[in-house]
Structure formats: C-alpha cells, structure tokens
Amino acid sequence: MSVVARIPIRAVLCDHRRMATRVFIVDDHQPFRAVARRALEQAGFDVVGKAADGHLALAGIVRIRPELVSLDVNLPDLDGFDVAGRLAEIDCLPVIVFISVSDDPAQRRRVAASPALGFLPKSEFSAAALTELLR
C-alpha cells in the first residue's frame, strides 16, 4: 500500500485550469534535486527553478510564480512548513506538495494543517506519484 497522502486543500489556490506543469523544486540535497528534475522533465513537467533552502525558495517562487512546488520539509534555514505558510500570503498560491525522508504521523498532521495539497515520501517520489496526487 502506498503511503502517498492526499490532504484537503486549506488555502485558496489559483485556478490554473489544467494540471500544474511548471514546477519549482526545493530540497537541500543536490542529488535529490537532480534526480527529481530529471524524472519530472522526462514526464513532461517544466522545472522552472530549484532552491536548496527556504529563503532562496521564497525569493525564486515569488519571482517565477510556478504552478507547483515540491517542498522538502527539512531545510537548513526555514523548515518547509514555514515556507508554505509564507507562500500562503501571496496572491496566487502555487500547489504545494511536501516531500521528506521521514513519514512520521506528527509530521503528517502538520501537513494536514498546512496549505499543502499533500505529501510524498522521498522513497516514493516520481512523476507518476506526483501526477496521481495532483488528480
């Protein structure tokens, strides 16, 4: 059984009228960013930005305005929940999907209370899993 979590949306999202295809990847591990980028681009997603920490992510996301953000929970400066909370304050909130190596129930409760669409463990991250979560 998959541990992909579909979480009710807690914030008003922009109506993109199509599946989110412009993706911004936020993860402090460069190898994961590279693998995620390659997998998403091979599946037809357009990776429009990436960042290794929360401050760089916020600056890039506000500037680029992607439709989807793949957001690591554990970042070296701000945690992913702080980043998501700050993103919830912008006019057109992108779809946010949290990712993490941890699949802790307490973390899942925090995801459910956040403006994120859902959660994917890094071990299950793929374009197919992300597409399924977006449906």
Secondary structure, DSSP 8 states (H G I E B T S, - for coil): ----EE----S-B---SS---EEEEE-S-HHHHHHHHHHHHHTT-EEEEEESSHHHHHHHHHHH--SEEEEES--SSS-HHHHHHHHTTSSSB-EEEEEES---HHHHHHHHTSS-SEEEEGGG--HHHHHHHH-
